[in-house]
């Protein structure tokens, strides 16, 4: 079968490569108001500014996040491992070794798990660190198709000099994120890297179609597994703890937390009671474990008796054993022995890594907003304070303005004043900010 890349026509950037290179030099030097930047595609310019704000180096190799053994173990259990043959058949039909392009598949964090395709191109791209195990997120290499596609949640094409890292500028690439077909969280990214043939309109359509085909295949495989499973097996407490691949607790803007468990049998989602949500969140935040007395205080308040907590722990264990036995808390001290990710901690991690825009988009609202548990209130304030601190000390103007539109930002006078200072003198947005600041001053 012939390669789908062999007869592609050239794709031209919107402006000349020389202009883009000069605009890039100005941005890296900190001249964000240089007029040439206005002639760069808005998508690229915004990505460059995010990279500059995060102090991403304009040269250098990406970090290797996995050793060879760790990479093999991680990708074997990754949800996209089972659809790699489908990806190869759609993007690398026939002889992959002389296809002319490199096809890479990465995880939700931008770490490349598989890098295949044209042998010569793989050797050349390997010199810039485009290899399995390397981290190609925007936070580490700046603007690139895989990293920027993950940051924006949509397919992206990056032409030559539009890359933030100078070592990557000889290349062009198209990438599309892959979403979980049921929860819609990002599972990974599919990227095609090469010359001009990798950024044609046809290339984008093909990569997009491949991502959608992968999502459909994942959904079909899950439905088939569920239909073939013995009746009632999803409630069986006898499953091996090793069956759980990933567990995530959603507590942002939710009064009743949502627990998602990805196991060998598929993905299971349950809604927890308010009390169980508070207990599980405290155990996820305090990974070192908590005494019965301390957990009681965090959940019920100062002076609470552990006797009040113990019946709830029994009920919580029963709930968790039906969906993920290895998440059932251990005692003395109370603790989780299996990894449990929370959406709130993910926001904190994104803020720490400088992914301000992504963190803001991942923050739909406060942690368990109706909870009055002291531990939850403290953690809620920790997340809110971290978001505020990053916004007023590090965020770019567009991110700061986006923050000003969410509930926390609408009443953040310091952030509003900073945005007002950063806005150009003739910006039409100034009057709205002034009115909001004056209203807060009166209140």
SVG drawing of the C-alpha trace seen along z (x, -y; Angstrom):
<svg xmlns="http://www.w3.org/2000/svg" viewBox="-26 -55 48 70">
<polyline fill="none" stroke="black" stroke-width="0.4" points="0.0,0.0 1.5,-3.4 2.3,-6.0 -0.4,-8.6 2.4,-11.2 4.2,-10.5 2.2,-12.8 1.2,-15.6 1.6,-19.2 3.6,-21.8 2.0,-23.9 3.1,-27.5 3.2,-29.4 1.0,-32.5 4.0,-34.8 7.6,-34.4 9.9,-32.2 12.3,-35.1 9.7,-37.3 8.7,-34.5 12.3,-33.9 12.8,-37.6 9.5,-37.8 10.7,-34.8 14.0,-36.5 12.1,-39.6 9.9,-37.5 12.7,-35.5 14.4,-38.8 11.3,-39.9 10.1,-42.4 6.5,-41.2 5.2,-44.5 7.3,-44.2 5.0,-44.7 6.3,-41.7 4.7,-39.5 1.3,-40.7 1.9,-39.0 2.5,-35.6 -0.5,-33.3 -2.4,-34.0 -2.3,-30.4 1.5,-30.3 2.0,-33.7 -0.1,-32.7 1.9,-29.5 5.2,-31.4 4.1,-33.8 3.1,-30.9 6.5,-29.4 8.3,-32.7 6.2,-33.3 7.3,-29.8 10.9,-30.6 11.2,-27.7 14.6,-27.6 14.6,-28.4 17.3,-25.8 18.1,-22.5 16.9,-18.9 13.7,-17.8 14.0,-15.8 13.8,-12.0 11.0,-11.1 11.3,-7.3 14.2,-4.8 13.9,-2.0 12.4,0.4 10.0,-2.2 8.9,-3.2 8.0,0.4 6.1,1.0 4.2,-2.3 3.2,-2.0 2.2,1.6 -0.6,0.6 -1.5,-2.6 -5.0,-2.8 -3.5,-3.5 -1.4,-0.4 -4.2,1.7 -4.9,-0.6 -1.3,-1.0 -1.9,1.4 -4.9,-0.7 -2.7,-3.9 0.0,-2.2 -2.5,-1.0 -3.9,-4.5 -0.8,-6.6 2.0,-4.2 0.5,-1.7 2.9,0.3 6.5,-0.2 6.8,-2.5 10.6,-2.6 10.5,-4.8 7.2,-6.7 9.0,-10.0 7.5,-11.0 7.7,-10.1 4.6,-9.1 4.6,-9.6 2.0,-8.7 2.2,-10.3 0.3,-10.3 -1.8,-13.1 1.3,-14.8 3.1,-15.0 5.5,-12.2 6.2,-10.3 5.5,-6.5 5.9,-5.3 8.0,-6.9 7.9,-5.1 8.1,-5.7 10.8,-6.6 14.1,-5.3 16.2,-8.2 13.8,-10.8 13.7,-9.0 17.5,-9.2 17.5,-12.9 14.6,-13.8 16.2,-11.8 19.1,-14.4 16.6,-17.0 15.3,-14.6 12.2,-13.4 12.4,-9.9 10.2,-7.6 10.4,-8.6 11.0,-12.3 8.7,-15.0 7.3,-17.2 4.8,-19.1 4.6,-22.9 6.0,-23.3 9.3,-21.7 9.8,-22.5 7.4,-25.3 5.4,-25.4 5.2,-22.1 2.3,-20.2 2.0,-17.5 2.5,-19.8 0.3,-22.6 -2.5,-20.2 -2.6,-18.9 -2.6,-22.4 -5.5,-23.5 -7.4,-20.2 -7.6,-20.4 -5.6,-19.5 -2.7,-21.8 -0.2,-22.3 3.1,-23.9 5.3,-25.0 9.1,-25.1 10.1,-28.4 6.8,-28.5 8.4,-26.1 9.6,-27.8 12.7,-25.6 15.2,-26.5 16.4,-22.9 13.0,-21.9 12.5,-24.7 13.7,-22.6 10.7,-20.4 6.9,-20.6 4.3,-18.7 0.5,-18.0 -1.0,-16.5 -4.4,-15.8 -5.4,-14.9 -7.1,-11.6 -10.0,-11.8 -11.5,-9.1 -14.8,-8.2 -16.8,-8.3 -15.3,-10.8 -13.7,-13.1 -10.5,-13.5 -7.4,-13.5 -5.7,-10.1 -2.9,-11.1 -1.8,-12.6 -1.0,-11.5 1.6,-13.4 3.1,-13.3 6.4,-15.0 8.4,-15.6 8.8,-18.2 6.1,-20.2 4.1,-17.1 3.4,-16.8 1.4,-20.1 -0.9,-20.0 -4.7,-20.2 -4.8,-16.5 -2.4,-15.7 -4.6,-17.4 -7.7,-15.6 -5.9,-12.3 -4.5,-12.8 -7.9,-14.0 -9.6,-11.0 -7.1,-8.7 -7.8,-10.2 -11.5,-9.8 -11.1,-6.2 -9.0,-5.4 -11.7,-6.8 -14.4,-4.7 -12.2,-1.6 -11.7,-2.2 -15.4,-2.5 -16.2,0.6 -13.6,2.6 -15.0,1.4 -18.6,2.2 -17.6,5.6 -15.6,6.3 -18.6,5.3 -21.1,7.5 -18.8,10.5 -18.2,10.1 -20.2,12.4 -23.3,10.8 -22.6,9.0 -18.8,9.2 -18.5,5.4 -19.6,5.6 -17.4,8.5 -14.9,7.7 -12.6,10.5 -10.8,8.7 -7.1,8.4 -5.8,5.0 -3.5,5.1 -6.5,4.7 -6.8,1.0 -4.8,-1.1 -5.8,-4.6 -8.1,-6.2 -9.2,-9.8 -11.3,-11.8 -13.1,-14.8 -13.9,-17.3 -13.7,-20.7 -17.1,-22.5 -18.8,-19.3 -20.7,-18.7 -20.8,-15.0 -17.4,-13.8 -17.0,-11.6 -14.6,-8.7 -13.4,-7.3 -11.6,-4.0 -9.9,-2.6 -9.3,1.2 -8.8,4.2 -12.6,4.5 -13.0,1.0 -13.8,-2.3 -16.2,-2.6 -17.6,-5.9 -19.5,-6.3 -20.7,-9.3 -19.7,-9.4 -21.7,-10.8 -20.6,-14.1 -19.1,-12.5 -17.3,-9.8 -16.0,-12.5 -14.5,-14.4 -12.8,-11.3 -11.4,-10.1 -10.1,-13.6 -8.3,-13.9 -6.6,-10.6 -5.6,-11.6 -4.1,-14.8 -2.4,-13.3 -0.6,-10.4 1.5,-9.8 -1.5,-8.6 -3.6,-10.0 -4.4,-8.8 -8.1,-8.1 -8.1,-11.2 -6.6,-13.5 -8.8,-12.3 -11.8,-12.7 -10.8,-16.4 -10.2,-17.1 -13.6,-15.7 -15.9,-16.5 -14.1,-19.3 -12.0,-19.8 -12.7,-17.4 -14.6,-14.9 -14.5,-11.3 -13.0,-8.6 -16.1,-6.6 -18.0,-8.8 -15.6,-8.2 -15.2,-4.4 -18.7,-3.5 -18.2,-5.8 -14.9,-4.1 -16.6,-0.7 -19.2,-2.0 -16.6,-3.7 -14.6,-0.5 -17.6,1.4 -18.3,-1.2 -14.7,-1.1 -14.3,2.6 -17.1,2.9 -15.3,0.8 -11.6,0.8 -10.5,3.1 -7.0,1.7 -8.4,-1.8 -10.0,-0.6 -8.2,-2.6 -5.9,-0.8 -5.9,-1.5 -3.3,-2.4 -2.9,-4.9 -5.7,-5.4 -4.1,-5.7 -4.3,-4.8 -1.9,-2.3 -2.9,-2.7 -2.4,-5.9 -5.4,-8.2 -5.2,-11.4 -7.5,-14.3 -8.5,-17.1 -7.6,-19.7 -4.1,-18.4 -3.7,-18.2 -4.4,-22.0 -1.8,-22.6 0.7,-20.5 -0.1,-22.5 0.5,-25.8 3.8,-24.5 4.9,-23.6 4.0,-27.0 1.0,-25.7 -1.2,-28.6 -3.7,-28.6 -4.1,-24.9 -4.5,-25.0 -7.1,-27.7 -9.1,-25.7 -8.9,-22.7 -10.4,-24.6 -14.2,-24.7 -14.7,-25.8 -13.9,-25.4 -13.1,-22.2 -16.4,-20.6 -17.9,-24.0 -20.7,-23.1 -18.4,-21.1 -17.8,-22.5 -15.2,-20.0 -12.1,-21.8 -9.7,-19.7 -11.7,-20.4 -12.0,-24.1 -8.2,-24.3 -7.4,-22.5 -10.0,-24.5 -8.2,-27.7 -4.8,-26.2 -6.0,-25.7 -7.6,-29.1 -4.5,-30.9 -2.2,-29.1 -4.3,-30.1 -4.4,-33.7 -0.6,-33.8 0.3,-32.5 -2.1,-34.8 -0.8,-38.0 2.9,-37.0 3.4,-35.0 0.4,-34.9 0.3,-36.7 -2.3,-39.3 -4.7,-37.0 -4.6,-34.4 -5.1,-37.1 -8.2,-38.4 -9.5,-34.8 -9.0,-34.4 -11.0,-37.6 -14.0,-35.9 -14.2,-33.0 -15.9,-33.4 -12.6,-33.6 -11.2,-36.1 -14.3,-38.3 -13.8,-39.3 -10.0,-39.4 -9.3,-43.1 -5.5,-42.6 -5.8,-40.6 -8.2,-43.1 -5.9,-46.0 -2.9,-44.2 -4.9,-43.4 -5.9,-47.1 -2.2,-48.1 -1.2,-45.6 -3.9,-46.6 -3.0,-49.1 -4.2,-52.6 -6.9,-52.5 -8.1,-49.0 -12.0,-48.8 -11.7,-46.4 -10.4,-49.0 -13.8,-50.6 -15.3,-47.3 -12.4,-46.5 -12.6,-50.0 -16.3,-49.5 -15.7,-46.2 -12.8,-47.5 -14.9,-50.4 -17.8,-48.1 -15.4,-45.9 -14.0,-49.0 -17.5,-50.0 -18.4,-46.6"/>
</svg>
